[in-house]
Structures are given as C-alpha cells and as structure tokens.
Amino acid sequence: MGCKKWTATLCIFFITLAAAQAGSPVWEISNGVHKLYIGGTIHVLGEADYPLPPEFSKAYEDSRILVFETDIAKTKDPQFAKNLMGQMVYSNGRTLQSMIRPSTFDALSRFSGDRGIPAQSLNTFKPGMIMVFLTMAEMKRLGAGGAGVDEFYFKRGKADKRPMKFLESPMEQIRFLADIGKGKEDEMITYILKDIKKLPDLLPLMKQAWRSGDNDRLYKETLAPLKKEYPRLYHTIMVKRNLAWLPAIQRMLVTPETEFILVGAAHLTGDQGLIALLRDRGFTAVNQ
C-alpha cells in the first residue's frame, strides 16, 4: 500500500519527522547577530537507532542551554501521574464505550485483545490516553520502546550540568492530550486504530527519512493528509503549540547564549511549522 494512504497522528508524538532535504534533523536559526539550534527529535527509539545523526552532537557542543518541550524529570514524578489520571479519565459515569459507536468499541476490543490488552482496561480513558498507551505498547513490540533523542540529551545535559529551559509545563502537556478528539471520540478512535495498524511498515520508513532529512516528502505523506482530513486536530496538535512556543524562541534569539532546542520534528515541517514561522518573521534558518 502506498504511503499516501498513511496518516500521521501517532507518528507526531512518538516517531516524528525530519528536518530538510539537505540531510539533517538539525537547523541553525539566526537573526544575523545571535543564533540557536533546533533539533527535530524522535521521542521513542530502539538500541539500533544509536548513534544519533552527528549534527545533534555538533549542536550540543556549540550551545550552552538546552531547551525541551517540557521538563522530562517532572513527567516521571508520581504527582505528574496523578495529574495525568485526573485529566485523562472520564468522570460522572462516562466511559469511552458510552462515547463511541458499538462497532468502534468492538474494533478497539479486537485490536487490543490481540495484543493481550483487555478493552475494558481502556474503557475509562479518553482518546488521547488510548493513543499514547496503544502506541507505546506497539512501539515496544516492534523493538523501539527505549529512550528517544529528547531523553538522551536530557540525561546528558543533567550529567554535564547544563542550564535547561522548557517550552511548556507538564500540566500544559496533560491538558493538550486531554483535549485530543474531544467531541469527536468515535472518529478519533477509528483514526488511531487505522494508523497504528500501519506502524510496522511506517516505522522503518520514518526512521530512514528522519536520518536522510527528506522533510518535504514526509510532510506531504503524513501531515498534509492529517491537515486535510482532520483540520481541527492538526491545528490543536501542531499549529496551536507552534504559535505558543514561538514568542519564547524569538526571545532566545536576542540573548548572547546559544540554545539547543529539541522538539518533536513534526513541529518543524510545513508552512505552519516552526522553521517556516521563524523565516516569516525575518530569521535565517539553515539546515546543518
């Protein structure tokens, strides 16, 4: 089956895309005086995916401050898990089964059952949590359930005592996940199941493209269909967050320190991605 039939919701969180046809997931952004680096990351990797493309190490060595989407250490804190459950489970007697069609719940039951996960164990969760849970389980099954680029550099930065900044709080990430599919739960679950079934074939393609930097192709094959079929979801996942991060990135470009920003690489793609938005505002973006 051609890649054009593959959609990209799952890949946005856990596979992500690449950075440009020049062949690198890393960009140098400059205002002519100060610069920073932005690296497009994959959030979940396997041992065979290391070592990372060398441009990451070069940007790390040439920078002083690391910037992540959120504080990874706090996401491992028990309080984060408590807050996550508070936002990601239904209340007032509602369940996922009550929010979607019987045929959709049956499809979810068959898929999760084939992987040893009883559907009723998922029944209290909202679509965003279903997406995370099933994707992580599938990635682990495919041998890619280990630390991704973000966690690799978070640990390295901690060991090197690098200053760190974050583009959003853990609670902002939780609220973002909780809103995915809100009001369109049946559509969202159907979409998740369709995507995750393609993951065994899609994962090697995405990794290869990430390393070679074929960003244009990946946008057309993944994010472009998402934008066309689910514009509200695309706006929530991509555009809304990019625009929220942009002011902080612009402020970094007027400081003498060089930052290395690490975000899911899908955020760098398309005409509403961070690279395009920064260029629109007069900054220079050069692929490394």
C-alpha positions in Angstrom: 0.0 0.0 0.0 1.3 3.4 -0.9 2.5 5.8 1.8 -0.1 8.4 0.7 -2.7 6.3 2.4 -1.0 6.6 5.7 -2.0 9.2 8.2 0.2 10.6 10.9 -1.4 11.2 14.3 0.6 8.6 16.1 3.9 9.5 14.4 3.5 13.1 15.6 4.1 12.0 19.2 6.3 9.0 19.0 8.0 8.9 15.7 8.1 12.4 14.3 9.5 13.7 11.2 12.8 15.0 9.8 14.3 18.3 9.1 15.0 19.0 5.4 16.3 17.6 2.1 19.8 18.8 2.9 20.1 15.7 5.1 20.0 16.7 8.7 17.4 16.9 11.5 19.1 20.0 12.9 18.7 23.7 12.0 20.7 26.8 12.8 18.4 29.8 13.4 19.9 33.3 13.3 18.9 37.0 13.4 22.3 38.0 12.0 23.8 38.6 15.4 22.7 35.7 17.7 21.9 32.1 16.9 20.4 29.0 18.3 19.8 25.4 17.1 16.6 23.5 16.7 16.8 19.7 16.5 13.8 17.6 15.3 13.6 14.6 17.5 12.1 11.2 17.7 10.6 10.6 21.1 10.9 6.8 21.2 13.9 4.8 19.7 15.5 1.4 19.9 19.1 0.5 20.6 19.8 0.0 16.9 18.9 3.7 16.3 22.1 4.8 18.1 24.4 6.6 17.5 22.3 9.6 16.6 23.0 11.7 13.5 26.2 13.6 14.2 24.6 17.0 13.8 23.0 16.6 17.2 26.3 16.3 18.9 27.7 19.2 17.0 24.8 21.5 18.0 25.1 20.3 21.6 28.8 21.1 21.8 28.2 24.5 20.2 25.4 25.5 22.6 25.2 26.4 26.3 21.5 26.0 27.1 19.2 23.0 26.4 15.5 23.6 25.7 12.9 20.8 25.8 9.2 20.7 25.1 8.7 20.1 28.8 10.6 19.1 32.0 11.2 15.3 31.4 12.1 14.8 35.1 8.8 16.1 36.3 6.9 13.8 33.9 8.4 10.9 35.8 7.2 12.3 39.2 4.3 10.5 40.9 2.4 13.8 41.0 2.5 14.0 37.3 1.0 10.6 37.0 -1.7 11.7 39.5 -2.5 14.8 37.5 -2.5 12.8 34.3 -5.0 10.4 35.5 -7.2 13.2 36.8 -7.4 14.7 33.4 -7.3 11.6 31.2 -10.1 9.5 32.7 -13.8 10.1 32.2 -15.9 11.1 35.2 -19.6 11.2 36.1 -20.2 7.7 35.0 -19.0 8.2 31.4 -16.8 5.7 29.7 -15.2 5.5 26.3 -17.7 2.9 25.3 -20.5 5.3 26.0 -18.9 8.0 23.8 -18.3 5.9 20.7 -20.3 3.5 18.4 -20.6 -0.1 19.4 -18.8 -1.2 16.2 -15.9 1.1 17.0 -15.6 -0.2 20.5 -15.7 -3.8 19.1 -12.8 -2.9 16.7 -10.8 -1.5 19.7 -11.6 -4.6 21.7 -10.3 -6.9 18.9 -7.1 -4.9 18.3 -6.2 -4.6 22.0 -7.2 -8.2 22.7 -4.8 -9.4 20.0 -2.1 -7.7 22.0 -3.1 -9.0 25.3 -4.8 -5.8 26.5 -8.4 -6.2 27.6 -10.5 -3.4 26.1 -12.3 -2.9 29.5 -9.0 -1.8 31.0 -9.0 1.1 28.5 -12.7 2.0 28.9 -12.2 4.8 31.4 -9.6 6.6 29.3 -10.0 9.5 26.9 -8.8 9.1 23.2 -5.5 10.9 23.9 -4.5 8.4 26.6 -5.7 5.5 24.4 -3.4 6.8 21.6 -0.4 7.0 24.0 -1.0 3.7 25.6 -1.5 1.6 22.5 1.3 3.3 20.5 3.8 2.8 23.3 2.8 -0.8 23.5 3.1 -1.3 19.8 6.4 0.5 19.6 7.8 -1.7 22.4 6.5 -4.8 20.5 8.4 -3.5 17.4 11.6 -3.1 19.4 11.5 0.7 19.6 10.4 1.3 23.2 13.5 2.9 24.5 14.8 6.4 25.2 14.4 8.9 22.3 16.5 11.9 21.4 14.9 14.1 24.0 15.6 11.8 26.9 19.1 11.0 25.7 20.1 14.7 25.7 18.1 15.4 28.9 20.2 12.8 30.7 23.4 14.1 29.1 22.6 17.7 29.9 21.9 16.8 33.6 25.2 14.9 33.8 27.0 17.9 32.2 25.1 20.3 34.5 23.8 22.3 31.5 21.2 25.0 32.1 17.8 24.0 30.8 14.6 25.7 29.7 11.1 24.3 28.8 8.6 25.5 26.2 5.6 24.3 28.2 4.7 22.9 31.6 3.8 19.3 32.3 0.3 20.4 33.1 0.0 22.1 29.7 1.0 18.9 28.0 -1.6 17.0 30.0 -4.3 19.4 29.0 -3.2 19.2 25.4 -3.5 15.3 25.5 -6.9 15.5 27.3 -8.4 17.7 24.5 -7.4 15.4 21.6 -10.5 14.1 20.0 -12.8 15.9 22.3 -16.3 16.0 20.8 -15.2 13.5 18.0 -14.3 10.5 20.1 -15.6 7.9 17.6 -13.7 9.5 14.8 -10.5 9.7 16.8 -10.6 6.1 18.0 -11.2 4.9 14.4 -8.3 7.0 13.2 -6.0 5.7 15.9 -6.7 2.1 15.1 -6.2 2.7 11.4 -2.8 4.4 12.0 -1.4 2.0 14.5 -2.0 -1.0 12.2 0.3 0.7 9.7 3.1 1.2 12.3 5.1 -1.9 11.5 5.6 -0.7 7.9 5.6 3.0 8.6 8.2 3.0 11.4 11.3 2.0 9.2 10.2 4.5 6.6 10.0 7.3 9.1 13.4 6.5 10.7 15.1 6.4 7.3 13.5 9.7 6.3 14.4 11.2 9.6 18.1 10.4 9.1 18.2 11.5 5.5 16.2 14.6 6.1 13.5 14.1 3.5 11.2 16.6 5.2 9.1 17.6 2.2 8.1 14.1 1.3 7.2 13.3 4.9 5.0 16.3 5.2 3.1 15.5 2.0 2.7 11.9 3.0 1.7 12.4 6.7 0.9 15.8 8.0 -0.7 17.0 4.7 -3.4 14.3 4.9 -3.9 14.9 8.6 -4.4 18.6 7.9 -6.9 17.8 5.1 -8.9 15.1 6.9 -8.8 16.5 10.5 -8.0 20.2 10.3 -9.1 20.8 13.9 -6.9 18.0 15.2 -4.0 19.3 13.1 -4.4 22.8 14.5 -4.5 21.5 18.1 -1.5 19.2 17.7 0.7 21.4 15.5 -0.3 25.0 14.9 -1.6 25.9 18.3 1.5 24.6 20.0 3.9 26.1 17.5 2.4 29.5 17.9 2.5 29.2 21.7 6.2 28.3 21.6 7.2 31.0 19.0 7.5 34.0 21.4 9.8 32.2 23.7 12.1 31.1 20.8 12.2 34.6 19.5 13.3 35.9 22.9 16.1 33.4 22.9 17.4 34.9 19.7 18.1 38.2 21.4 20.3 36.7 24.1 24.1 36.1 23.7 23.8 32.5 24.9 23.3 29.8 22.2 20.4 27.5 22.9 19.8 24.0 21.5 16.0 23.4 21.3 14.8 19.8 21.0 11.2 19.3 19.9 9.3 16.6 18.0 10.4 17.1 14.4 6.9 17.3 13.0 6.8 20.7 14.6 9.5 21.8 12.1 7.5 20.9 9.0 5.0 22.5 6.7 4.0 26.1 6.1 2.9 26.4 9.7 5.9 24.6 11.2 8.5 26.4 13.4 11.0 26.8 10.6 8.5 28.5 8.2 7.1 30.6 11.0 10.6 31.8 12.0 11.5 32.6 8.4 8.3 34.5 8.0 9.4 36.7 10.9 12.7 37.5 9.2 15.0 35.0 10.8 17.5 32.9 8.8 17.1 29.1 9.0 19.9 26.9 7.7 19.9 23.2 7.7 23.1 21.7 9.3 
